[in-house]
Amino acid sequence: MKRLFGTPQNINAEILGKVTCNRKHIFSKNDYVYVTKEATDIPQGYLAILASGLLPDTKQPTVTNVQQLSELSEGDVVLINTDGSINVLYEINSSHNAIMATERCNHRCIMCPQPPIVHENDKTEFNLKLISLFDKNTQNIGITGGEPTLIGDNLFVMIEHIKKILPKSSISLLSNGVKFADYQYAQKLALINHCNLQIDIPIFSDIDTEHNRIVGAKTFYKTIEGLYNLALFRQRIGLRIVVHKQTYKRLPQLAEFIYRNFPFVYHVAFMQMETIGLASQNIDELWIDPYDYNAELEEAVLNLARRNMNVYAQLCVLPNSLREYARQSISDWKNIYLPECANCELKNECAGFFAVAENLHSSHIEPIIN
């Protein structure tokens, strides 16, 4: 999530609003946050004013001296905090916008980039307001967590709201799949009848005890049952596999397991590990140079691809045989390229790196030339 900082004035509570740089919103100013570089002629009636410099004294909520204000675009949605920090919750020019359904989770994966919390206030009403501020032409929305199904039927309220407010938007729901072992819960999702919804579920091993150890819960068979229930209701399913030192050796066996047991999945994504959160705490047990698992990854990907299953993997240090399966899957706000990539002829086709990879990445990164 992109975050800006400034000096707050008259801000006593969080303010959620859509960014605007013009004054055409005569009848709906209470939805908008006005952004300006000018120190004079400050408009009235907006939720708040954001400025790159100082402003004259005003009773309106304002944040002055905002760093990198130029990064905001007309139609972005921001959350202004009482300390003057500004979270950009929606970027109109991004294809990676997501809604945090909850920060709670019933798993504790050893490589989780965002460790779960135990208690929180329900976010549903806030998220419904947030969705209503999205641009009507938004193409893709992610629903993530934590574990989104922990909000129960409120998850369906959110999806129904997206379907109504943003009918052009596809939805990617990131879930561990456990709750969908409940037949009725899976049925409720299907009854929404969203035409472009995909549920992306992680699976880390073909061995139950290994998967359970990685996710920190004895839920392997619940996840499997959830996958079958979703398939029974003809829901579109993706599988996500984070590759690290404890998963790479059995990638070929896992691919075979997926082919034989889940021929209904839409795609399989093999993903590099994001080295923050719990992953950083367990880095010695998890880190392996991506170059060093190319043999296992190649066997797994080609095994599935030969059987007409859709497969996605990151480019990075992949062998030539796998480059056609690489996809850009890193959210743009945390996507970087290293200095070594500057002259690479395939840079525009490459998925790049998580921002946290700047200090820990493959030792085999080098530009591809000719």
C-alpha positions as a Markdown table, in Angstrom:
| # | Residue | x | y | z |
|---|---|---|---|---|
| 1 | Met | 0.0 | 0.0 | 0.0 |
| 2 | Lys | 1.4 | 3.4 | -1.0 |
| 3 | Arg | 1.7 | 5.8 | 1.9 |
| 4 | Leu | 2.3 | 9.6 | 2.0 |
| 5 | Phe | 3.1 | 11.8 | 5.0 |
| 6 | Gly | 2.3 | 15.4 | 5.9 |
| 7 | Thr | 1.4 | 17.8 | 8.7 |
| 8 | Pro | -2.2 | 17.5 | 9.9 |
| 9 | Gln | -4.5 | 20.3 | 10.9 |
| 10 | Asn | -8.1 | 19.9 | 12.3 |
| 11 | Ile | -8.2 | 16.2 | 11.7 |
| 12 | Asn | -9.8 | 14.5 | 14.7 |
| 13 | Ala | -10.9 | 11.2 | 13.0 |
| 14 | Glu | -10.0 | 9.2 | 9.9 |
| 15 | Ile | -11.2 | 10.6 | 6.6 |
| 16 | Leu | -12.0 | 8.4 | 3.6 |
| 17 | Gly | -12.4 | 10.1 | 0.3 |
| 18 | Lys | -11.8 | 10.2 | -3.4 |
| 19 | Val | -9.0 | 12.4 | -4.7 |
| 20 | Thr | -9.8 | 15.3 | -7.0 |
| 21 | Cys | -7.7 | 18.2 | -8.4 |
| 22 | Asn | -10.6 | 20.2 | -9.8 |
| 23 | Arg | -13.8 | 21.9 | -8.5 |
| 24 | Lys | -16.4 | 20.4 | -10.7 |
| 25 | His | -18.0 | 18.3 | -7.9 |
| 26 | Ile | -20.6 | 20.9 | -7.0 |
| 27 | Phe | -23.1 | 18.4 | -5.5 |
| 28 | Ser | -20.9 | 15.7 | -4.1 |
| 29 | Lys | -18.0 | 17.4 | -2.4 |
| 30 | Asn | -18.5 | 15.3 | 0.7 |
| 31 | Asp | -17.1 | 12.3 | -1.2 |
| 32 | Tyr | -13.9 | 14.1 | -2.2 |
| 33 | Val | -10.5 | 15.2 | -0.9 |
| 34 | Tyr | -9.2 | 18.2 | -2.7 |
| 35 | Val | -5.5 | 18.2 | -3.7 |
| 36 | Thr | -3.7 | 21.5 | -4.5 |
| 37 | Lys | -0.3 | 23.0 | -4.8 |
| 38 | Glu | -1.6 | 26.6 | -4.4 |
| 39 | Ala | -1.6 | 28.3 | -1.0 |
| 40 | Thr | -4.5 | 30.7 | -1.9 |
| 41 | Asp | -8.2 | 30.5 | -2.7 |
| 42 | Ile | -8.8 | 27.3 | -0.8 |
| 43 | Pro | -12.3 | 25.8 | -1.7 |
| 44 | Gln | -14.9 | 25.0 | 0.9 |
| 45 | Gly | -17.0 | 21.9 | 1.5 |
| 46 | Tyr | -14.6 | 19.1 | 0.7 |
| 47 | Leu | -13.8 | 16.3 | 3.2 |
| 48 | Ala | -10.3 | 17.5 | 3.5 |
| 49 | Ile | -7.5 | 19.5 | 1.7 |
| 50 | Leu | -4.1 | 18.0 | 0.8 |
| 51 | Ala | -1.4 | 20.5 | -0.1 |
| 52 | Ser | 2.3 | 20.1 | -1.0 |
| 53 | Gly | 3.1 | 23.4 | 0.8 |
| 54 | Leu | 1.8 | 25.5 | 3.6 |
| 55 | Leu | -1.8 | 26.8 | 3.6 |
| 56 | Pro | -3.4 | 29.8 | 5.3 |
| 57 | Asp | -5.2 | 29.2 | 8.6 |
| 58 | Thr | -8.5 | 27.4 | 8.0 |
| 59 | Lys | -11.0 | 25.5 | 10.0 |
| 60 | Gln | -11.2 | 22.7 | 7.4 |
| 61 | Pro | -9.4 | 19.4 | 7.9 |
| 62 | Thr | -6.1 | 19.8 | 6.0 |
| 63 | Val | -2.7 | 18.0 | 5.6 |
| 64 | Thr | 0.1 | 20.3 | 4.5 |
| 65 | Asn | 3.6 | 19.7 | 3.3 |
| 66 | Val | 2.6 | 16.3 | 1.9 |
| 67 | Gln | 5.5 | 14.5 | 0.5 |
| 68 | Gln | 5.2 | 13.1 | -3.1 |
| 69 | Leu | 1.7 | 14.6 | -3.6 |
| 70 | Ser | 2.2 | 14.3 | -7.3 |
| 71 | Glu | 1.9 | 10.5 | -7.0 |
| 72 | Leu | -1.8 | 10.9 | -6.4 |
| 73 | Ser | -4.1 | 10.8 | -9.5 |
| 74 | Glu | -7.7 | 12.1 | -10.1 |
| 75 | Gly | -10.0 | 9.3 | -8.8 |
| 76 | Asp | -7.6 | 7.6 | -6.3 |
| 77 | Val | -9.1 | 6.9 | -2.9 |
| 78 | Val | -7.2 | 7.8 | 0.2 |
| 79 | Leu | -7.6 | 7.3 | 4.0 |
| 80 | Ile | -6.3 | 10.3 | 5.9 |
| 81 | Asn | -5.1 | 9.4 | 9.4 |
| 82 | Thr | -5.1 | 11.8 | 12.4 |
| 83 | Asp | -1.2 | 11.8 | 12.4 |
| 84 | Gly | -1.1 | 13.2 | 8.9 |
| 85 | Ser | -0.2 | 10.0 | 7.2 |
| 86 | Ile | -2.2 | 9.1 | 4.0 |
| 87 | Asn | -2.9 | 5.6 | 2.9 |
| 88 | Val | -3.7 | 5.2 | -0.8 |
| 89 | Leu | -6.3 | 2.4 | -0.7 |
| 90 | Tyr | -7.2 | 2.6 | -4.4 |
| 91 | Glu | -5.2 | 3.7 | -7.4 |
| 92 | Ile | -7.3 | 4.4 | -10.5 |
| 93 | Asn | -4.3 | 3.6 | -12.8 |
| 94 | Ser | -3.4 | 0.3 | -11.1 |
| 95 | Ser | -4.7 | -3.2 | -12.0 |
| 96 | His | -3.8 | -4.5 | -8.5 |
| 97 | Asn | -6.3 | -2.9 | -6.2 |
| 98 | Ala | -7.4 | -5.0 | -3.2 |
| 99 | Ile | -9.7 | -4.8 | -0.2 |
| 100 | Met | -8.5 | -6.0 | 3.1 |
| 101 | Ala | -11.5 | -8.0 | 4.4 |
| 102 | Thr | -9.8 | -8.8 | 7.8 |
| 103 | Glu | -6.4 | -9.1 | 9.3 |
| 104 | Arg | -7.4 | -12.1 | 11.3 |
| 105 | Cys | -6.4 | -15.6 | 10.1 |
| 106 | Asn | -6.9 | -19.2 | 11.1 |
| 107 | His | -3.5 | -20.2 | 9.7 |
| 108 | Arg | 0.0 | -19.0 | 10.7 |
| 109 | Cys | 2.1 | -19.8 | 7.6 |
| 110 | Ile | 5.8 | -19.8 | 8.3 |
| 111 | Met | 6.4 | -17.5 | 5.3 |
| 112 | Cys | 3.4 | -15.2 | 5.8 |
| 113 | Pro | 4.4 | -11.6 | 4.7 |
| 114 | Gln | 1.6 | -10.1 | 6.9 |
| 115 | Pro | 1.3 | -11.8 | 10.3 |
| 116 | Pro | -2.3 | -12.1 | 11.4 |
| 117 | Ile | -3.7 | -10.2 | 14.4 |
| 118 | Val | -6.0 | -11.7 | 17.0 |
| 119 | His | -8.7 | -9.0 | 17.5 |
| 120 | Glu | -10.0 | -6.2 | 15.3 |
| 121 | Asn | -13.1 | -4.2 | 14.7 |
| 122 | Asp | -15.3 | -5.4 | 11.8 |
| 123 | Lys | -14.2 | -3.7 | 8.5 |
| 124 | Thr | -17.3 | -4.5 | 6.5 |
| 125 | Glu | -19.1 | -1.1 | 6.7 |
| 126 | Phe | -15.8 | 0.7 | 5.9 |
| 127 | Asn | -15.1 | -1.6 | 3.0 |
| 128 | Leu | -18.6 | -1.1 | 1.5 |
| 129 | Lys | -18.0 | 2.7 | 1.6 |
| 130 | Leu | -14.6 | 2.1 | 0.1 |
| 131 | Ile | -16.0 | 0.1 | -2.8 |
| 132 | Ser | -18.6 | 2.8 | -3.5 |
| 133 | Leu | -15.7 | 5.2 | -4.1 |
| 134 | Phe | -14.0 | 3.0 | -6.7 |
| 135 | Asp | -14.2 | 4.1 | -10.4 |
| 136 | Lys | -17.1 | 2.5 | -12.2 |
| 137 | Asn | -14.7 | 1.2 | -14.9 |
| 138 | Thr | -12.5 | -0.7 | -12.4 |
| 139 | Gln | -11.5 | -4.0 | -14.1 |
| 140 | Asn | -10.1 | -6.1 | -11.2 |
| 141 | Ile | -10.5 | -6.2 | -7.5 |
| 142 | Gly | -8.8 | -8.5 | -5.0 |
| 143 | Ile | -10.3 | -9.5 | -1.7 |
| 144 | Thr | -7.6 | -10.5 | 0.7 |
| 145 | Gly | -6.6 | -10.8 | 4.4 |
| 146 | Gly | -5.8 | -12.4 | 6.7 |
| 147 | Glu | -8.4 | -14.9 | 5.8 |
| 148 | Pro | -11.5 | -13.3 | 4.2 |
| 149 | Thr | -13.9 | -16.1 | 5.1 |
| 150 | Leu | -13.5 | -15.3 | 8.8 |
| 151 | Ile | -15.9 | -12.4 | 8.4 |
| 152 | Gly | -18.6 | -15.1 | 7.6 |
| 153 | Asp | -21.6 | -14.0 | 5.5 |
| 154 | Asn | -20.3 | -10.4 | 5.4 |
| 155 | Leu | -18.0 | -11.7 | 2.7 |
| 156 | Phe | -21.0 | -12.4 | 0.5 |
| 157 | Val | -22.4 | -8.9 | 1.3 |
| 158 | Met | -19.1 | -7.4 | 0.0 |
| 159 | Ile | -19.1 | -9.5 | -3.2 |
| 160 | Glu | -22.8 | -8.7 | -3.8 |
| 161 | His | -22.0 | -5.0 | -3.4 |
| 162 | Ile | -19.1 | -5.2 | -5.9 |
| 163 | Lys | -21.4 | -7.0 | -8.3 |
| 164 | Lys | -24.0 | -4.2 | -8.0 |
| 165 | Ile | -21.7 | -1.1 | -7.8 |
| 166 | Leu | -18.9 | -2.3 | -10.1 |
| 167 | Pro | -20.4 | -4.7 | -12.6 |
| 168 | Lys | -17.4 | -4.6 | -14.9 |
| 169 | Ser | -15.0 | -5.8 | -12.2 |
| 170 | Ser | -13.6 | -9.2 | -11.9 |
| 171 | Ile | -12.8 | -10.4 | -8.4 |
| 172 | Ser | -9.9 | -12.5 | -7.1 |
| 173 | Leu | -10.6 | -13.9 | -3.6 |
| 174 | Leu | -7.5 | -15.0 | -1.8 |
| 175 | Ser | -8.5 | -17.7 | 0.7 |
| 176 | Asn | -7.0 | -20.8 | 2.4 |
| 177 | Gly | -10.1 | -22.6 | 1.4 |
| 178 | Val | -10.8 | -24.2 | 4.8 |
| 179 | Lys | -14.2 | -22.5 | 5.3 |
| 180 | Phe | -15.5 | -23.9 | 1.9 |
| 181 | Ala | -15.4 | -27.4 | 3.4 |
| 182 | Asp | -18.7 | -26.2 | 4.8 |
| 183 | Tyr | -21.0 | -27.2 | 1.9 |
| 184 | Gln | -23.6 | -24.5 | 2.6 |
| 185 | Tyr | -21.0 | -21.8 | 2.8 |
| 186 | Ala | -19.6 | -22.8 | -0.6 |
| 187 | Gln | -23.2 | -22.9 | -1.9 |
| 188 | Lys | -23.9 | -19.3 | -0.7 |
| 189 | Leu | -20.9 | -18.1 | -2.6 |
| 190 | Ala | -22.1 | -19.8 | -5.8 |
| 191 | Leu | -25.6 | -18.4 | -5.4 |
| 192 | Ile | -24.2 | -14.9 | -5.8 |
| 193 | Asn | -23.6 | -16.0 | -9.4 |
| 194 | His | -20.8 | -13.5 | -10.0 |
| 195 | Cys | -19.8 | -14.0 | -13.7 |
| 196 | Asn | -16.1 | -13.3 | -13.1 |
| 197 | Leu | -15.0 | -14.4 | -9.6 |
| 198 | Gln | -12.0 | -16.6 | -9.0 |
| 199 | Ile | -11.0 | -18.2 | -5.6 |
| 200 | Asp | -7.2 | -18.5 | -5.3 |
| 201 | Ile | -6.2 | -21.1 | -2.7 |
| 202 | Pro | -2.7 | -22.1 | -1.6 |
| 203 | Ile | -1.5 | -25.7 | -1.4 |
| 204 | Phe | 2.1 | -26.4 | -0.3 |
| 205 | Ser | 2.6 | -30.1 | -0.4 |
| 206 | Asp | 1.1 | -33.4 | -1.6 |
| 207 | Ile | 1.8 | -34.7 | 1.9 |
| 208 | Asp | -0.8 | -33.7 | 4.5 |
| 209 | Thr | 1.6 | -33.3 | 7.4 |
| 210 | Glu | 4.0 | -31.2 | 5.4 |
| 211 | His | 1.3 | -28.8 | 4.3 |
| 212 | Asn | -0.1 | -28.6 | 7.8 |
| 213 | Arg | 3.4 | -27.8 | 9.3 |
| 214 | Ile | 3.9 | -25.0 | 6.8 |
| 215 | Val | 0.5 | -23.4 | 7.4 |
| 216 | Gly | 0.6 | -24.0 | 11.2 |
| 217 | Ala | -2.8 | -25.8 | 11.4 |
| 218 | Lys | -4.1 | -29.3 | 10.7 |
| 219 | Thr | -6.3 | -28.2 | 7.8 |
| 220 | Phe | -5.0 | -30.1 | 4.7 |
| 221 | Tyr | -8.1 | -32.2 | 4.3 |
| 222 | Lys | -10.4 | -29.3 | 5.0 |
| 223 | Thr | -8.7 | -27.4 | 2.2 |
| 224 | Ile | -9.1 | -30.3 | -0.1 |
| 225 | Glu | -12.8 | -30.7 | 0.8 |
| 226 | Gly | -13.2 | -27.0 | 0.2 |
| 227 | Leu | -11.7 | -27.3 | -3.3 |
| 228 | Tyr | -14.1 | -30.1 | -4.2 |
| 229 | Asn | -17.1 | -28.2 | -2.9 |
| 230 | Leu | -16.2 | -25.1 | -4.9 |
| 231 | Ala | -15.7 | -27.3 | -8.0 |
| 232 | Leu | -19.1 | -29.0 | -7.3 |
| 233 | Phe | -20.7 | -25.5 | -7.6 |
| 234 | Arg | -18.6 | -24.8 | -10.7 |
| 235 | Gln | -16.6 | -22.0 | -9.2 |
| 236 | Arg | -13.4 | -20.8 | -10.9 |
| 237 | Ile | -10.4 | -21.9 | -8.8 |
| 238 | Gly | -6.7 | -21.1 | -8.9 |
| 239 | Leu | -4.0 | -22.7 | -6.9 |
| 240 | Arg | -1.0 | -20.8 | -5.4 |
| 241 | Ile | 2.3 | -22.4 | -4.4 |
| 242 | Val | 4.9 | -20.3 | -2.6 |
| 243 | Val | 8.3 | -21.8 | -3.4 |
| 244 | His | 11.0 | -21.9 | -0.7 |
| 245 | Lys | 13.5 | -24.2 | 0.9 |
| 246 | Gln | 10.7 | -26.4 | 2.5 |
| 247 | Thr | 8.6 | -26.7 | -0.6 |
| 248 | Tyr | 10.8 | -26.9 | -3.6 |
| 249 | Lys | 12.0 | -30.5 | -3.4 |
| 250 | Arg | 8.6 | -32.0 | -3.9 |
| 251 | Leu | 7.3 | -29.6 | -6.6 |
| 252 | Pro | 7.2 | -32.4 | -9.2 |
| 253 | Gln | 5.2 | -34.6 | -6.9 |
| 254 | Leu | 2.9 | -31.8 | -6.0 |
| 255 | Ala | 2.3 | -31.0 | -9.7 |
| 256 | Glu | 1.4 | -34.7 | -10.3 |
| 257 | Phe | -0.9 | -34.6 | -7.2 |
| 258 | Ile | -2.6 | -31.5 | -8.6 |
| 259 | Tyr | -3.1 | -32.9 | -12.0 |
| 260 | Arg | -4.6 | -36.2 | -10.8 |
| 261 | Asn | -6.8 | -34.7 | -8.1 |
| 262 | Phe | -7.7 | -31.2 | -9.2 |
| 263 | Pro | -8.1 | -31.2 | -13.0 |
| 264 | Phe | -10.8 | -28.6 | -12.7 |
| 265 | Val | -8.5 | -25.8 | -11.5 |
| 266 | Tyr | -8.2 | -22.8 | -13.8 |
| 267 | His | -4.5 | -22.1 | -13.2 |
| 268 | Val | -1.6 | -22.9 | -11.0 |
| 269 | Ala | 0.8 | -20.2 | -9.9 |
| 270 | Phe | 4.3 | -20.9 | -8.6 |
| 271 | Met | 5.4 | -17.9 | -6.7 |
| 272 | Gln | 8.6 | -16.7 | -5.1 |
| 273 | Met | 8.6 | -15.9 | -1.4 |
| 274 | Glu | 8.2 | -12.3 | -0.2 |
| 275 | Thr | 10.8 | -12.0 | 2.5 |
| 276 | Ile | 9.0 | -9.9 | 5.1 |
| 277 | Gly | 6.8 | -10.6 | 8.1 |
| 278 | Leu | 7.1 | -14.2 | 9.4 |
| 279 | Ala | 9.3 | -15.1 | 6.4 |
| 280 | Ser | 12.0 | -12.7 | 7.6 |
| 281 | Gln | 11.8 | -14.2 | 11.1 |
| 282 | Asn | 12.3 | -17.7 | 9.6 |
| 283 | Ile | 14.6 | -16.7 | 6.8 |
| 284 | Asp | 17.3 | -19.2 | 7.6 |
| 285 | Glu | 14.8 | -22.1 | 7.3 |
| 286 | Leu | 13.1 | -20.8 | 4.2 |
| 287 | Trp | 15.5 | -18.9 | 1.9 |
| 288 | Ile | 16.9 | -20.6 | -1.2 |
| 289 | Asp | 18.3 | -18.9 | -4.3 |
| 290 | Pro | 15.5 | -19.3 | -6.9 |
| 291 | Tyr | 18.2 | -20.4 | -9.4 |
| 292 | Asp | 18.8 | -23.4 | -7.3 |
| 293 | Tyr | 15.3 | -24.9 | -7.6 |
| 294 | Asn | 15.0 | -24.4 | -11.4 |
| 295 | Ala | 15.2 | -28.2 | -12.0 |
| 296 | Glu | 12.3 | -29.0 | -9.7 |
| 297 | Leu | 10.3 | -26.0 | -10.9 |
| 298 | Glu | 10.9 | -26.8 | -14.6 |
| 299 | Glu | 9.7 | -30.4 | -14.1 |
| 300 | Ala | 6.6 | -29.3 | -12.2 |
| 301 | Val | 5.6 | -26.6 | -14.6 |
| 302 | Leu | 6.1 | -28.5 | -17.8 |
| 303 | Asn | 4.4 | -31.6 | -16.3 |
| 304 | Leu | 1.2 | -29.5 | -15.9 |
| 305 | Ala | 1.6 | -27.5 | -19.1 |
| 306 | Arg | 1.9 | -30.7 | -21.2 |
| 307 | Arg | -1.4 | -31.8 | -19.8 |
| 308 | Asn | -3.2 | -28.6 | -20.9 |
| 309 | Met | -3.4 | -27.0 | -17.5 |
| 310 | Asn | -2.8 | -23.3 | -17.3 |
| 311 | Val | 0.4 | -22.6 | -15.4 |
| 312 | Tyr | 1.9 | -19.3 | -14.2 |
| 313 | Ala | 5.4 | -18.7 | -12.9 |
| 314 | Gln | 7.7 | -15.6 | -12.4 |
| 315 | Leu | 10.4 | -14.8 | -15.0 |
| 316 | Cys | 13.4 | -13.7 | -12.9 |
| 317 | Val | 16.1 | -16.4 | -13.3 |
| 318 | Leu | 13.9 | -19.0 | -15.1 |
| 319 | Pro | 15.3 | -21.3 | -17.7 |
| 320 | Asn | 14.3 | -20.6 | -21.3 |
| 321 | Ser | 11.8 | -23.5 | -21.3 |
| 322 | Leu | 9.7 | -21.7 | -18.6 |
| 323 | Arg | 9.8 | -18.1 | -19.8 |
| 324 | Glu | 6.6 | -18.4 | -21.8 |
| 325 | Tyr | 4.7 | -19.2 | -18.6 |
| 326 | Ala | 5.9 | -16.2 | -16.7 |
| 327 | Arg | 3.3 | -13.6 | -15.7 |
| 328 | Gln | 3.4 | -10.2 | -13.9 |
| 329 | Ser | 1.8 | -11.0 | -10.6 |
| 330 | Ile | 3.4 | -8.5 | -8.2 |
| 331 | Ser | 1.3 | -5.6 | -7.1 |
| 332 | Asp | 2.7 | -2.5 | -8.8 |
| 333 | Trp | 3.1 | -0.5 | -5.6 |
| 334 | Lys | 5.7 | -3.1 | -4.3 |
| 335 | Asn | 7.2 | -4.1 | -7.6 |
| 336 | Ile | 10.8 | -3.1 | -8.3 |
| 337 | Tyr | 13.7 | -3.9 | -10.7 |
| 338 | Leu | 17.3 | -4.1 | -9.5 |
| 339 | Pro | 20.2 | -2.0 | -10.9 |
| 340 | Glu | 21.4 | -5.2 | -12.7 |
| 341 | Cys | 18.2 | -5.2 | -14.7 |
| 342 | Ala | 18.8 | -1.7 | -16.3 |
| 343 | Asn | 20.1 | -3.0 | -19.6 |
| 344 | Cys | 18.1 | -6.2 | -19.8 |
| 345 | Glu | 16.3 | -6.7 | -23.1 |
| 346 | Leu | 13.5 | -8.6 | -21.4 |
| 347 | Lys | 12.9 | -6.1 | -18.6 |
| 348 | Asn | 9.5 | -5.1 | -20.0 |
| 349 | Glu | 8.4 | -8.8 | -20.1 |
| 350 | Cys | 9.8 | -9.7 | -16.7 |
| 351 | Ala | 7.7 | -9.8 | -13.4 |
| 352 | Gly | 10.5 | -8.1 | -11.5 |
| 353 | Phe | 10.9 | -8.4 | -7.8 |
| 354 | Phe | 9.1 | -7.7 | -4.5 |
| 355 | Ala | 10.5 | -4.5 | -3.1 |
| 356 | Val | 11.9 | -6.4 | -0.1 |
| 357 | Ala | 14.1 | -8.4 | -2.5 |
| 358 | Glu | 16.5 | -5.4 | -2.8 |
| 359 | Asn | 18.6 | -6.8 | -0.1 |
| 360 | Leu | 18.0 | -10.5 | -0.6 |
| 361 | His | 17.7 | -12.0 | -4.0 |
| 362 | Ser | 19.2 | -14.5 | -6.4 |
| 363 | Ser | 23.0 | -14.2 | -6.9 |
| 364 | His | 22.4 | -15.1 | -10.6 |
| 365 | Ile | 20.6 | -11.9 | -11.6 |
| 366 | Glu | 22.1 | -10.4 | -14.8 |
| 367 | Pro | 20.8 | -8.6 | -17.8 |
| 368 | Ile | 19.7 | -10.7 | -20.8 |
| 369 | Ile | 21.3 | -9.2 | -23.9 |
| 370 | Asn | 20.9 | -10.4 | -27.5 |
